[in-house]
């Protein structure tokens, strides 16, 4: 982690933030040789669709999909029952 003074941060804010954003570097900021702040890149996140897009799972054929759907509904009826009755 790079350590800079508060004065350097004030003078070179754009360059320092560019390093954090593009390179993922963290920066410690000191004033009078005392740590006062840390600038760190954000935690990288992704949406569910982005996560699933990277999965390399075999796809089901239409016949397999129909069989899976039938099996998943086994033991379930179409009627609603009262669990308290």
PDB file with SEQRES, HELIX, SHEET and CRYST1 records, atoms N, CA, C and O in Angstrom:
SEQRES   1 A   85  UNK UNK UNK UNK UNK UNK UNK UNK UNK UNK UNK UNK UNK          
SEQRES   2 A   85  UNK UNK UNK UNK UNK UNK UNK UNK UNK UNK UNK UNK UNK          
SEQRES   3 A   85  UNK UNK UNK UNK UNK UNK UNK UNK UNK UNK UNK UNK UNK          
SEQRES   4 A   85  UNK UNK UNK UNK UNK UNK UNK UNK UNK UNK UNK UNK UNK          
SEQRES   5 A   85  UNK UNK UNK UNK UNK UNK UNK UNK UNK UNK UNK UNK UNK          
SEQRES   6 A   85  UNK UNK UNK UNK UNK UNK UNK UNK UNK UNK UNK UNK UNK          
SEQRES   7 A   85  UNK UNK UNK UNK UNK UNK UNK                                  
HELIX    1 AA1 UNK A    6  UNK A   11  1                                   6    
HELIX    2 AA2 UNK A   13  UNK A   23  1                                  11    
HELIX    3 AA3 UNK A   48  UNK A   53  1                                   6    
HELIX    4 AA4 UNK A   62  UNK A   72  1                                  11    
SHEET    1 AA1 3 UNK A   2  UNK A   5  0                                        
SHEET    2 AA1 3 UNK A  27  UNK A  31  1                                        
SHEET    3 AA1 3 UNK A  34  UNK A  39 -1                                        
CRYST1    1.000    1.000    1.000  90.00  90.00  90.00 P 1           1          
ATOM      1  N   UNK A   1       0.849  -1.174   0.000  1.00  0.00           N  
ATOM      2  CA  UNK A   1       0.000   0.000   0.000  1.00  0.00           C  
ATOM      3  C   UNK A   1       0.894   1.235   0.000  1.00  0.00           C  
ATOM      4  O   UNK A   1       1.805   1.367   0.817  1.00  0.00           O  
ATOM      5  N   UNK A   2       0.615   2.114  -0.917  1.00  0.00           N  
ATOM      6  CA  UNK A   2       1.364   3.359  -1.020  1.00  0.00           C  
ATOM      7  C   UNK A   2       0.906   4.315   0.083  1.00  0.00           C  
ATOM      8  O   UNK A   2      -0.283   4.390   0.391  1.00  0.00           O  
ATOM      9  N   UNK A   3       1.849   5.041   0.671  1.00  0.00           N  
ATOM     10  CA  UNK A   3       1.526   6.032   1.688  1.00  0.00           C  
ATOM     11  C   UNK A   3       1.875   7.411   1.145  1.00  0.00           C  
ATOM     12  O   UNK A   3       2.973   7.631   0.635  1.00  0.00           O  
ATOM     13  N   UNK A   4       0.929   8.332   1.261  1.00  0.00           N  
ATOM     14  CA  UNK A   4       1.146   9.700   0.793  1.00  0.00           C  
ATOM     15  C   UNK A   4       0.721  10.671   1.886  1.00  0.00           C  
ATOM     16  O   UNK A   4       0.009  10.304   2.820  1.00  0.00           O  
ATOM     17  N   UNK A   5       1.169  11.914   1.753  1.00  0.00           N  
ATOM     18  CA  UNK A   5       0.756  12.941   2.714  1.00  0.00           C  
ATOM     19  C   UNK A   5      -0.570  13.535   2.269  1.00  0.00           C  
ATOM     20  O   UNK A   5      -0.960  13.421   1.106  1.00  0.00           O  
ATOM     21  N   UNK A   6      -1.256  14.169   3.208  1.00  0.00           N  
ATOM     22  CA  UNK A   6      -2.516  14.836   2.882  1.00  0.00           C  
ATOM     23  C   UNK A   6      -2.272  15.938   1.858  1.00  0.00           C  
ATOM     24  O   UNK A   6      -3.129  16.202   1.015  1.00  0.00           O  
ATOM     25  N   UNK A   7      -1.120  16.575   1.923  1.00  0.00           N  
ATOM     26  CA  UNK A   7      -0.774  17.619   0.958  1.00  0.00           C  
ATOM     27  C   UNK A   7      -0.656  17.030  -0.445  1.00  0.00           C  
ATOM     28  O   UNK A   7      -1.172  17.599  -1.408  1.00  0.00           O  
ATOM     29  N   UNK A   8       0.033  15.875  -0.559  1.00  0.00           N  
ATOM     30  CA  UNK A   8       0.143  15.215  -1.871  1.00  0.00           C  
ATOM     31  C   UNK A   8      -1.235  14.831  -2.410  1.00  0.00           C  
ATOM     32  O   UNK A   8      -1.489  14.949  -3.609  1.00  0.00           O  
ATOM     33  N   UNK A   9      -2.115  14.375  -1.536  1.00  0.00           N  
ATOM     34  CA  UNK A   9      -3.462  14.027  -1.962  1.00  0.00           C  
ATOM     35  C   UNK A   9      -4.177  15.261  -2.501  1.00  0.00           C  
ATOM     36  O   UNK A   9      -4.841  15.192  -3.536  1.00  0.00           O  
ATOM     37  N   UNK A  10      -4.045  16.381  -1.809  1.00  0.00           N  
ATOM     38  CA  UNK A  10      -4.699  17.616  -2.251  1.00  0.00           C  
ATOM     39  C   UNK A  10      -4.150  18.082  -3.594  1.00  0.00           C  
ATOM     40  O   UNK A  10      -4.904  18.580  -4.430  1.00  0.00           O  
ATOM     41  N   UNK A  11      -2.865  17.928  -3.807  1.00  0.00           N  
ATOM     42  CA  UNK A  11      -2.227  18.399  -5.046  1.00  0.00           C  
ATOM     43  C   UNK A  11      -2.437  17.443  -6.223  1.00  0.00           C  
ATOM     44  O   UNK A  11      -2.474  17.882  -7.373  1.00  0.00           O  
ATOM     45  N   UNK A  12      -2.575  16.147  -5.951  1.00  0.00           N  
ATOM     46  CA  UNK A  12      -2.626  15.132  -7.016  1.00  0.00           C  
ATOM     47  C   UNK A  12      -3.850  14.230  -6.912  1.00  0.00           C  
ATOM     48  O   UNK A  12      -3.770  13.036  -7.199  1.00  0.00           O  
ATOM     49  N   UNK A  13      -4.968  14.790  -6.508  1.00  0.00           N  
ATOM     50  CA  UNK A  13      -6.174  13.984  -6.268  1.00  0.00           C  
ATOM     51  C   UNK A  13      -6.553  13.143  -7.474  1.00  0.00           C  
ATOM     52  O   UNK A  13      -6.817  11.949  -7.338  1.00  0.00           O  
ATOM     53  N   UNK A  14      -6.584  13.745  -8.639  1.00  0.00           N  
ATOM     54  CA  UNK A  14      -7.020  13.021  -9.839  1.00  0.00           C  
ATOM     55  C   UNK A  14      -6.115  11.825 -10.137  1.00  0.00           C  
ATOM     56  O   UNK A  14      -6.609  10.726 -10.391  1.00  0.00           O  
ATOM     57  N   UNK A  15      -4.804  12.025 -10.109  1.00  0.00           N  
ATOM     58  CA  UNK A  15      -3.867  10.935 -10.418  1.00  0.00           C  
ATOM     59  C   UNK A  15      -3.971   9.807  -9.395  1.00  0.00           C  
ATOM     60  O   UNK A  15      -3.920   8.629  -9.749  1.00  0.00           O  
ATOM     61  N   UNK A  16      -4.116  10.174  -8.139  1.00  0.00           N  
ATOM     62  CA  UNK A  16      -4.205   9.155  -7.081  1.00  0.00           C  
ATOM     63  C   UNK A  16      -5.495   8.354  -7.225  1.00  0.00           C  
ATOM     64  O   UNK A  16      -5.475   7.128  -7.113  1.00  0.00           O  
ATOM     65  N   UNK A  17      -6.608   9.027  -7.469  1.00  0.00           N  
ATOM     66  CA  UNK A  17      -7.874   8.314  -7.641  1.00  0.00           C  
ATOM     67  C   UNK A  17      -7.862   7.446  -8.891  1.00  0.00           C  
ATOM     68  O   UNK A  17      -8.472   6.377  -8.906  1.00  0.00           O  
ATOM     69  N   UNK A  18      -7.174   7.891  -9.940  1.00  0.00           N  
ATOM     70  CA  UNK A  18      -7.043   7.072 -11.149  1.00  0.00           C  
ATOM     71  C   UNK A  18      -6.286   5.776 -10.857  1.00  0.00           C  
ATOM     72  O   UNK A  18      -6.648   4.719 -11.375  1.00  0.00           O  
ATOM     73  N   UNK A  19      -5.239   5.850 -10.032  1.00  0.00           N  
ATOM     74  CA  UNK A  19      -4.492   4.640  -9.650  1.00  0.00           C  
ATOM     75  C   UNK A  19      -5.389   3.664  -8.885  1.00  0.00           C  
ATOM     76  O   UNK A  19      -5.366   2.456  -9.117  1.00  0.00           O  
ATOM     77  N   UNK A  20      -6.169   4.220  -7.976  1.00  0.00           N  
ATOM     78  CA  UNK A  20      -7.064   3.368  -7.181  1.00  0.00           C  
ATOM     79  C   UNK A  20      -8.097   2.710  -8.092  1.00  0.00           C  
ATOM     80  O   UNK A  20      -8.359   1.513  -7.977  1.00  0.00           O  
ATOM     81  N   UNK A  21      -8.680   3.494  -8.996  1.00  0.00           N  
ATOM     82  CA  UNK A  21      -9.738   2.977  -9.855  1.00  0.00           C  
ATOM     83  C   UNK A  21      -9.230   2.009 -10.913  1.00  0.00           C  
ATOM     84  O   UNK A  21      -9.827   0.953 -11.123  1.00  0.00           O  
ATOM     85  N   UNK A  22      -8.135   2.355 -11.582  1.00  0.00           N  
ATOM     86  CA  UNK A  22      -7.696   1.535 -12.716  1.00  0.00           C  
ATOM     87  C   UNK A  22      -6.814   0.368 -12.314  1.00  0.00           C  
ATOM     88  O   UNK A  22      -6.907  -0.707 -12.906  1.00  0.00           O  
ATOM     89  N   UNK A  23      -5.969   0.557 -11.328  1.00  0.00           N  
ATOM     90  CA  UNK A  23      -5.034  -0.497 -10.936  1.00  0.00           C  
ATOM     91  C   UNK A  23      -5.464  -1.263  -9.695  1.00  0.00           C  
ATOM     92  O   UNK A  23      -4.881  -2.297  -9.368  1.00  0.00           O  
ATOM     93  N   UNK A  24      -6.467  -0.768  -9.010  1.00  0.00           N  
ATOM     94  CA  UNK A  24      -6.926  -1.435  -7.796  1.00  0.00           C  
ATOM     95  C   UNK A  24      -5.981  -1.252  -6.622  1.00  0.00           C  
ATOM     96  O   UNK A  24      -5.995  -2.046  -5.682  1.00  0.00           O  
ATOM     97  N   UNK A  25      -5.163  -0.213  -6.669  1.00  0.00           N  
ATOM     98  CA  UNK A  25      -4.206   0.043  -5.587  1.00  0.00           C  
ATOM     99  C   UNK A  25      -4.906   0.744  -4.426  1.00  0.00           C  
ATOM    100  O   UNK A  25      -5.845   1.515  -4.622  1.00  0.00           O  
ATOM    101  N   UNK A  26      -4.429   0.460  -3.212  1.00  0.00           N  
ATOM    102  CA  UNK A  26      -4.903   1.164  -2.024  1.00  0.00           C  
ATOM    103  C   UNK A  26      -3.881   2.226  -1.652  1.00  0.00           C  
ATOM    104  O   UNK A  26      -2.687   2.059  -1.902  1.00  0.00           O  
ATOM    105  N   UNK A  27      -4.345   3.315  -1.055  1.00  0.00           N  
ATOM    106  CA  UNK A  27      -3.463   4.416  -0.693  1.00  0.00           C  
ATOM    107  C   UNK A  27      -3.750   4.803   0.750  1.00  0.00           C  
ATOM    108  O   UNK A  27      -4.905   4.991   1.130  1.00  0.00           O  
ATOM    109  N   UNK A  28      -2.696   4.924   1.553  1.00  0.00           N  
ATOM    110  CA  UNK A  28      -2.811   5.410   2.927  1.00  0.00           C  
ATOM    111  C   UNK A  28      -2.454   6.891   2.929  1.00  0.00           C  
ATOM    112  O   UNK A  28      -1.482   7.306   2.298  1.00  0.00           O  
ATOM    113  N   UNK A  29      -3.245   7.679   3.640  1.00  0.00           N  
ATOM    114  CA  UNK A  29      -3.026   9.119   3.698  1.00  0.00           C  
ATOM    115  C   UNK A  29      -2.604   9.488   5.119  1.00  0.00           C  
ATOM    116  O   UNK A  29      -3.270   9.137   6.093  1.00  0.00           O  
ATOM    117  N   UNK A  30      -1.482  10.205   5.214  1.00  0.00           N  
ATOM    118  CA  UNK A  30      -0.960  10.612   6.520  1.00  0.00           C  
ATOM    119  C   UNK A  30      -0.917  12.125   6.637  1.00  0.00           C  
ATOM    120  O   UNK A  30      -0.683  12.837   5.661  1.00  0.00           O  
ATOM    121  N   UNK A  31      -1.147  12.596   7.851  1.00  0.00           N  
ATOM    122  CA  UNK A  31      -0.951  13.996   8.183  1.00  0.00           C  
ATOM    123  C   UNK A  31      -0.068  14.025   9.425  1.00  0.00           C  
ATOM    124  O   UNK A  31      -0.402  13.436  10.452  1.00  0.00           O  
ATOM    125  N   UNK A  32       1.057  14.716   9.316  1.00  0.00           N  
ATOM    126  CA  UNK A  32       2.037  14.780  10.412  1.00  0.00           C  
ATOM    127  C   UNK A  32       2.450  13.380  10.872  1.00  0.00           C  
ATOM    128  O   UNK A  32       2.537  13.111  12.071  1.00  0.00           O  
ATOM    129  N   UNK A  33       2.701  12.500   9.913  1.00  0.00           N  
ATOM    130  CA  UNK A  33       3.137  11.119  10.151  1.00  0.00           C  
ATOM    131  C   UNK A  33       2.123  10.283  10.929  1.00  0.00           C  
ATOM    132  O   UNK A  33       2.483   9.296  11.571  1.00  0.00           O  
ATOM    133  N   UNK A  34       0.855  10.685  10.866  1.00  0.00           N  
ATOM    134  CA  UNK A  34      -0.215   9.933  11.514  1.00  0.00           C  
ATOM    135  C   UNK A  34      -1.217   9.523  10.439  1.00  0.00           C  
ATOM    136  O   UNK A  34      -1.674  10.353   9.652  1.00  0.00           O  
ATOM    137  N   UNK A  35      -1.546   8.255  10.414  1.00  0.00           N  
ATOM    138  CA  UNK A  35      -2.507   7.752   9.438  1.00  0.00           C  
ATOM    139  C   UNK A  35      -3.873   8.364   9.711  1.00  0.00           C  
ATOM    140  O   UNK A  35      -4.410   8.238  10.811  1.00  0.00           O  
ATOM    141  N   UNK A  36      -4.437   9.031   8.695  1.00  0.00           N  
ATOM    142  CA  UNK A  36      -5.752   9.653   8.880  1.00  0.00           C  
ATOM    143  C   UNK A  36      -6.819   9.052   7.972  1.00  0.00           C  
ATOM    144  O   UNK A  36      -8.013   9.192   8.238  1.00  0.00           O  
ATOM    145  N   UNK A  37      -6.391   8.378   6.895  1.00  0.00           N  
ATOM    146  CA  UNK A  37      -7.385   7.802   5.984  1.00  0.00           C  
ATOM    147  C   UNK A  37      -6.751   6.753   5.100  1.00  0.00           C  
ATOM    148  O   UNK A  37      -5.532   6.703   4.933  1.00  0.00           O  
ATOM    149  N   UNK A  38      -7.605   5.914   4.537  1.00  0.00           N  
ATOM    150  CA  UNK A  38      -7.181   4.951   3.528  1.00  0.00           C  
ATOM    151  C   UNK A  38      -8.166   5.043   2.375  1.00  0.00           C  
ATOM    152  O   UNK A  38      -9.379   5.089   2.580  1.00  0.00           O  
ATOM    153  N   UNK A  39      -7.635   5.069   1.172  1.00  0.00           N  
ATOM    154  CA  UNK A  39      -8.467   5.064  -0.034  1.00  0.00           C  
ATOM    155  C   UNK A  39      -8.293   3.691  -0.661  1.00  0.00           C  
ATOM    156  O   UNK A  39      -7.193   3.310  -1.061  1.00  0.00           O  
ATOM    157  N   UNK A  40      -9.396   2.955  -0.740  1.00  0.00           N  
ATOM    158  CA  UNK A  40      -9.339   1.590  -1.268  1.00  0.00           C  
ATOM    159  C   UNK A  40     -10.351   1.442  -2.400  1.00  0.00           C  
ATOM    160  O   UNK A  40     -11.395   2.095  -2.390  1.00  0.00           O  
ATOM    161  N   UNK A  41     -10.049   0.590  -3.371  1.00  0.00           N  
ATOM    162  CA  UNK A  41     -11.015   0.373  -4.451  1.00  0.00           C  
ATOM    163  C   UNK A  41     -12.248  -0.346  -3.917  1.00  0.00           C  
ATOM    164  O   UNK A  41     -12.163  -1.067  -2.922  1.00  0.00           O  
ATOM    165  N   UNK A  42     -13.390  -0.157  -4.568  1.00  0.00           N  
ATOM    166  CA  UNK A  42     -14.604  -0.836  -4.109  1.00  0.00           C  
ATOM    167  C   UNK A  42     -14.524  -2.331  -4.363  1.00  0.00           C  
ATOM    168  O   UNK A  42     -13.789  -2.788  -5.238  1.00  0.00           O  
ATOM    169  N   UNK A  43     -15.285  -3.079  -3.591  1.00  0.00           N  
ATOM    170  CA  UNK A  43     -15.376  -4.519  -3.783  1.00  0.00           C  
ATOM    171  C   UNK A  43     -16.088  -4.757  -5.110  1.00  0.00           C  
ATOM    172  O   UNK A  43     -17.149  -4.186  -5.361  1.00  0.00           O  
ATOM    173  N   UNK A  44     -15.515  -5.583  -5.939  1.00  0.00           N  
ATOM    174  CA  UNK A  44     -16.122  -5.864  -7.246  1.00  0.00           C  
ATOM    175  C   UNK A  44     -17.354  -6.737  -7.048  1.00  0.00           C  
ATOM    176  O   UNK A  44     -17.315  -7.744  -6.342  1.00  0.00           O  
ATOM    177  N   UNK A  45     -18.435  -6.335  -7.679  1.00  0.00           N  
ATOM    178  CA  UNK A  45     -19.682  -7.093  -7.590  1.00  0.00           C  
ATOM    179  C   UNK A  45     -20.170  -7.423  -8.990  1.00  0.00           C  
ATOM    180  O   UNK A  45     -19.712  -6.854  -9.982  1.00  0.00           O  
ATOM    181  N   UNK A  46     -21.092  -8.340  -9.042  1.00  0.00           N  
ATOM    182  CA  UNK A  46     -21.710  -8.670 -10.323  1.00  0.00           C  
ATOM    183  C   UNK A  46     -23.159  -9.042 -10.080  1.00  0.00           C  
ATOM    184  O   UNK A  46     -23.545  -9.438  -8.980  1.00  0.00           O  
ATOM    185  N   UNK A  47     -23.941  -8.908 -11.116  1.00  0.00           N  
ATOM    186  CA  UNK A  47     -25.345  -9.283 -11.025  1.00  0.00           C  
ATOM    187  C   UNK A  47     -25.474 -10.798 -11.157  1.00  0.00           C  
ATOM    188  O   UNK A  47     -24.531 -11.484 -11.553  1.00  0.00           O  
ATOM    189  N   UNK A  48     -26.641 -11.299 -10.823  1.00  0.00           N  
ATOM    190  CA  UNK A  48     -26.882 -12.741 -10.947  1.00  0.00           C  
ATOM    191  C   UNK A  48     -26.753 -13.183 -12.397  1.00  0.00           C  
ATOM    192  O   UNK A  48     -26.208 -14.252 -12.672  1.00  0.00           O  
ATOM    193  N   UNK A  49     -27.249 -12.372 -13.327  1.00  0.00           N  
ATOM    194  CA  UNK A  49     -27.164 -12.769 -14.736  1.00  0.00           C  
ATOM    195  C   UNK A  49     -25.712 -12.805 -15.207  1.00  0.00           C  
ATOM    196  O   UNK A  49     -25.355 -13.642 -16.036  1.00  0.00           O  
ATOM    197  N   UNK A  50     -24.863 -11.899 -14.687  1.00  0.00           N  
ATOM    198  CA  UNK A  50     -23.448 -11.942 -15.032  1.00  0.00           C  
ATOM    199  C   UNK A  50     -22.788 -13.201 -14.472  1.00  0.00           C  
ATOM    200  O   UNK A  50     -21.961 -13.821 -15.140  1.00  0.00           O  
ATOM    201  N   UNK A  51     -23.153 -13.575 -13.254  1.00  0.00           N  
ATOM    202  CA  UNK A  51     -22.583 -14.779 -12.645  1.00  0.00           C  
ATOM    203  C   UNK A  51     -23.002 -16.029 -13.412  1.00  0.00           C  
ATOM    204  O   UNK A  51     -22.180 -16.905 -13.680  1.00  0.00           O  
ATOM    205  N   UNK A  52     -24.283 -16.109 -13.763  1.00  0.00           N  
ATOM    206  CA  UNK A  52     -24.766 -17.274 -14.501  1.00  0.00           C  
ATOM    207  C   UNK A  52     -24.212 -17.331 -15.915  1.00  0.00           C  
ATOM    208  O   UNK A  52     -24.045 -18.417 -16.470  1.00  0.00           O  
ATOM    209  N   UNK A  53     -23.925 -16.173 -16.505  1.00  0.00           N  
ATOM    210  CA  UNK A  53     -23.395 -16.149 -17.868  1.00  0.00           C  
ATOM    211  C   UNK A  53     -22.031 -16.823 -17.951  1.00  0.00           C  
ATOM    212  O   UNK A  53     -21.663 -17.359 -18.996  1.00  0.00           O  
ATOM    213  N   UNK A  54     -21.282 -16.799 -16.849  1.00  0.00           N  
ATOM    214  CA  UNK A  54     -19.950 -17.392 -16.852  1.00  0.00           C  
ATOM    215  C   UNK A  54     -19.954 -18.878 -16.524  1.00  0.00           C  
ATOM    216  O   UNK A  54     -18.928 -19.546 -16.658  1.00  0.00           O  
ATOM    217  N   UNK A  55     -21.092 -19.397 -16.097  1.00  0.00           N  
ATOM    218  CA  UNK A  55     -21.177 -20.828 -15.814  1.00  0.00           C  
ATOM    219  C   UNK A  55     -21.243 -21.599 -17.120  1.00  0.00           C  
ATOM    220  O   UNK A  55     -21.931 -21.189 -18.055  1.00  0.00           O  
ATOM    221  N   UNK A  56     -20.547 -22.684 -17.183  1.00  0.00           N  
ATOM    222  CA  UNK A  56     -20.548 -23.517 -18.385  1.00  0.00           C  
ATOM    223  C   UNK A  56     -21.253 -24.832 -18.077  1.00  0.00           C  
ATOM    224  O   UNK A  56     -20.620 -25.886 -18.015  1.00  0.00           O  
ATOM    225  N   UNK A  57     -22.562 -24.761 -17.885  1.00  0.00           N  
ATOM    226  CA  UNK A  57     -23.338 -25.945 -17.559  1.00  0.00           C  
ATOM    227  C   UNK A  57     -23.943 -26.531 -18.832  1.00  0.00           C  
ATOM    228  O   UNK A  57     -24.300 -25.795 -19.752  1.00  0.00           O  
ATOM    229  N   UNK A  58     -24.057 -27.843 -18.879  1.00  0.00           N  
ATOM    230  CA  UNK A  58     -24.745 -28.419 -20.043  1.00  0.00           C  
ATOM    231  C   UNK A  58     -26.229 -28.063 -19.979  1.00  0.00           C  
ATOM    232  O   UNK A  58     -26.836 -28.082 -18.909  1.00  0.00           O  
ATOM    233  N   UNK A  59     -26.791 -27.745 -21.112  1.00  0.00           N  
ATOM    234  CA  UNK A  59     -28.203 -27.384 -21.190  1.00  0.00           C  
ATOM    235  C   UNK A  59     -29.042 -28.654 -21.334  1.00  0.00           C  
ATOM    236  O   UNK A  59     -28.582 -29.654 -21.886  1.00  0.00           O  
ATOM    237  N   UNK A  60     -30.254 -28.602 -20.841  1.00  0.00           N  
ATOM    238  CA  UNK A  60     -31.163 -29.733 -20.961  1.00  0.00           C  
ATOM    239  C   UNK A  60     -31.808 -29.733 -22.345  1.00  0.00           C  
ATOM    240  O   UNK A  60     -32.122 -28.680 -22.900  1.00  0.00           O  
ATOM    241  N   UNK A  61     -31.991 -30.894 -22.870  1.00  0.00           N  
ATOM    242  CA  UNK A  61     -32.751 -31.018 -24.109  1.00  0.00           C  
ATOM    243  C   UNK A  61     -34.223 -30.814 -23.766  1.00  0.00           C  
ATOM    244  O   UNK A  61     -34.587 -30.914 -22.594  1.00  0.00           O  
ATOM    245  N   UNK A  62     -35.076 -30.533 -24.737  1.00  0.00           N  
ATOM    246  CA  UNK A  62     -36.511 -30.371 -24.444  1.00  0.00           C  
ATOM    247  C   UNK A  62     -37.110 -31.602 -23.759  1.00  0.00           C  
ATOM    248  O   UNK A  62     -37.955 -31.472 -22.873  1.00  0.00           O  
ATOM    249  N   UNK A  63     -36.676 -32.787 -24.168  1.00  0.00           N  
ATOM    250  CA  UNK A  63     -37.184 -34.016 -23.544  1.00  0.00           C  
ATOM    251  C   UNK A  63     -36.747 -34.091 -22.083  1.00  0.00           C  
ATOM    252  O   UNK A  63     -37.548 -34.427 -21.210  1.00  0.00           O  
ATOM    253  N   UNK A  64     -35.477 -33.777 -21.816  1.00  0.00           N  
ATOM    254  CA  UNK A  64     -34.978 -33.788 -20.440  1.00  0.00           C  
ATOM    255  C   UNK A  64     -35.682 -32.729 -19.594  1.00  0.00           C  
ATOM    256  O   UNK A  64     -35.995 -32.976 -18.430  1.00  0.00           O  
ATOM    257  N   UNK A  65     -35.931 -31.558 -20.166  1.00  0.00           N  
ATOM    258  CA  UNK A  65     -36.598 -30.488 -19.434  1.00  0.00           C  
ATOM    259  C   UNK A  65     -38.021 -30.886 -19.057  1.00  0.00           C  
ATOM    260  O   UNK A  65     -38.472 -30.616 -17.944  1.00  0.00           O  
ATOM    261  N   UNK A  66     -38.717 -31.520 -19.973  1.00  0.00           N  
ATOM    262  CA  UNK A  66     -40.081 -31.979 -19.699  1.00  0.00           C  
ATOM    263  C   UNK A  66     -40.080 -33.027 -18.598  1.00  0.00           C  
ATOM    264  O   UNK A  66     -40.926 -32.992 -17.705  1.00  0.00           O  
ATOM    265  N   UNK A  67     -39.130 -33.964 -18.657  1.00  0.00           N  
ATOM    266  CA  UNK A  67     -39.026 -35.005 -17.629  1.00  0.00           C  
ATOM    267  C   UNK A  67     -38.689 -34.390 -16.278  1.00  0.00           C  
ATOM    268  O   UNK A  67     -39.242 -34.800 -15.257  1.00  0.00           O  
ATOM    269  N   UNK A  68     -37.803 -33.426 -16.258  1.00  0.00           N  
ATOM    270  CA  UNK A  68     -37.425 -32.781 -14.993  1.00  0.00           C  
ATOM    271  C   UNK A  68     -38.616 -32.055 -14.397  1.00  0.00           C  
ATOM    272  O   UNK A  68     -38.864 -32.149 -13.195  1.00  0.00           O  
ATOM    273  N   UNK A  69     -39.366 -31.324 -15.237  1.00  0.00           N  
ATOM    274  CA  UNK A  69     -40.538 -30.606 -14.752  1.00  0.00           C  
ATOM    275  C   UNK A  69     -41.574 -31.563 -14.177  1.00  0.00           C  
ATOM    276  O   UNK A  69     -42.171 -31.289 -13.136  1.00  0.00           O  
ATOM    277  N   UNK A  70     -41.785 -32.687 -14.859  1.00  0.00           N  
ATOM    278  CA  UNK A  70     -42.739 -33.693 -14.378  1.00  0.00           C  
ATOM    279  C   UNK A  70     -42.279 -34.256 -13.034  1.00  0.00           C  
ATOM    280  O   UNK A  70     -43.083 -34.384 -12.111  1.00  0.00           O  
ATOM    281  N   UNK A  71     -40.986 -34.597 -12.917  1.00  0.00           N  
ATOM    282  CA  UNK A  71     -40.450 -35.130 -11.668  1.00  0.00           C  
ATOM    283  C   UNK A  71     -40.526 -34.104 -10.535  1.00  0.00           C  
ATOM    284  O   UNK A  71     -40.773 -34.468  -9.385  1.00  0.00           O  
ATOM    285  N   UNK A  72     -40.315 -32.840 -10.852  1.00  0.00           N  
ATOM    286  CA  UNK A  72     -40.316 -31.819  -9.803  1.00  0.00           C  
ATOM    287  C   UNK A  72     -41.702 -31.579  -9.239  1.00  0.00           C  
ATOM    288  O   UNK A  72     -41.846 -31.120  -8.106  1.00  0.00           O  
ATOM    289  N   UNK A  73     -42.719 -31.886 -10.025  1.00  0.00           N  
ATOM    290  CA  UNK A  73     -44.099 -31.685  -9.576  1.00  0.00           C  
ATOM    291  C   UNK A  73     -44.707 -32.935  -8.961  1.00  0.00           C  
ATOM    292  O   UNK A  73     -45.849 -32.911  -8.503  1.00  0.00           O  
ATOM    293  N   UNK A  74     -43.960 -34.015  -8.947  1.00  0.00           N  
ATOM    294  CA  UNK A  74     -44.462 -35.268  -8.381  1.00  0.00           C  
ATOM    295  C   UNK A  74     -44.752 -35.048  -6.899  1.00  0.00           C  
ATOM    296  O   UNK A  74     -44.006 -34.335  -6.228  1.00  0.00           O  
ATOM    297  N   UNK A  75     -45.781 -35.622  -6.397  1.00  0.00           N  
ATOM    298  CA  UNK A  75     -46.212 -35.509  -5.009  1.00  0.00           C  
ATOM    299  C   UNK A  75     -46.835 -34.162  -4.680  1.00  0.00           C  
ATOM    300  O   UNK A  75     -47.119 -33.886  -3.515  1.00  0.00           O  
ATOM    301  N   UNK A  76     -47.052 -33.316  -5.686  1.00  0.00           N  
ATOM    302  CA  UNK A  76     -47.729 -32.046  -5.464  1.00  0.00           C  
ATOM    303  C   UNK A  76     -49.022 -32.056  -6.261  1.00  0.00           C  
ATOM    304  O   UNK A  76     -49.036 -32.424  -7.435  1.00  0.00           O  
ATOM    305  N   UNK A  77     -50.092 -31.656  -5.624  1.00  0.00           N  
ATOM    306  CA  UNK A  77     -51.368 -31.560  -6.324  1.00  0.00           C  
ATOM    307  C   UNK A  77     -51.612 -30.119  -6.756  1.00  0.00           C  
ATOM    308  O   UNK A  77     -50.856 -29.214  -6.402  1.00  0.00           O  
ATOM    309  N   UNK A  78     -52.657 -29.925  -7.510  1.00  0.00           N  
ATOM    310  CA  UNK A  78     -53.012 -28.582  -7.967  1.00  0.00           C  
ATOM    311  C   UNK A  78     -53.922 -27.856  -6.985  1.00  0.00           C  
ATOM    312  O   UNK A  78     -54.213 -26.673  -7.160  1.00  0.00           O  
ATOM    313  N   UNK A  79     -54.369 -28.562  -5.959  1.00  0.00           N  
ATOM    314  CA  UNK A  79     -55.277 -27.938  -4.996  1.00  0.00           C  
ATOM    315  C   UNK A  79     -54.491 -27.307  -3.857  1.00  0.00           C  
ATOM    316  O   UNK A  79     -53.387 -27.736  -3.521  1.00  0.00           O  
ATOM    317  N   UNK A  80     -55.083 -26.292  -3.282  1.00  0.00           N  
ATOM    318  CA  UNK A  80     -54.485 -25.617  -2.137  1.00  0.00           C  
ATOM    319  C   UNK A  80     -55.115 -26.202  -0.897  1.00  0.00           C  
ATOM    320  O   UNK A  80     -56.337 -26.324  -0.810  1.00  0.00           O  
ATOM    321  N   UNK A  81     -54.294 -26.562   0.052  1.00  0.00           N  
ATOM    322  CA  UNK A  81     -54.858 -27.123   1.281  1.00  0.00           C  
ATOM    323  C   UNK A  81     -54.469 -26.244   2.455  1.00  0.00           C  
ATOM    324  O   UNK A  81     -53.444 -25.563   2.420  1.00  0.00           O  
ATOM    325  N   UNK A  82     -55.264 -26.261   3.462  1.00  0.00           N  
ATOM    326  CA  UNK A  82     -55.004 -25.498   4.671  1.00  0.00           C  
ATOM    327  C   UNK A  82     -54.126 -26.329   5.588  1.00  0.00           C  
ATOM    328  O   UNK A  82     -54.567 -27.373   6.068  1.00  0.00           O  
ATOM    329  N   UNK A  83     -52.876 -25.894   5.853  1.00  0.00           N  
ATOM    330  CA  UNK A  83     -51.998 -26.697   6.701  1.00  0.00           C  
ATOM    331  C   UNK A  83     -52.447 -26.726   8.156  1.00  0.00           C  
ATOM    332  O   UNK A  83     -51.956 -27.553   8.925  1.00  0.00           O  
ATOM    333  N   UNK A  84     -53.371 -25.844   8.559  1.00  0.00           N  
ATOM    334  CA  UNK A  84     -53.820 -25.772   9.935  1.00  0.00           C  
ATOM    335  C   UNK A  84     -55.072 -26.607  10.173  1.00  0.00           C  
ATOM    336  O   UNK A  84     -55.500 -26.788  11.313  1.00  0.00           O  
ATOM    337  N   UNK A  85     -55.656 -27.114   9.093  1.00  0.00           N  
ATOM    338  CA  UNK A  85     -56.890 -27.882   9.253  1.00  0.00           C  
ATOM    339  C   UNK A  85     -56.588 -29.328   9.564  1.00  0.00           C  
ATOM    340  O   UNK A  85     -57.508 -30.129   9.732  1.00  0.00           O  
TER     341      UNK A  85                                                      
END                                                                             
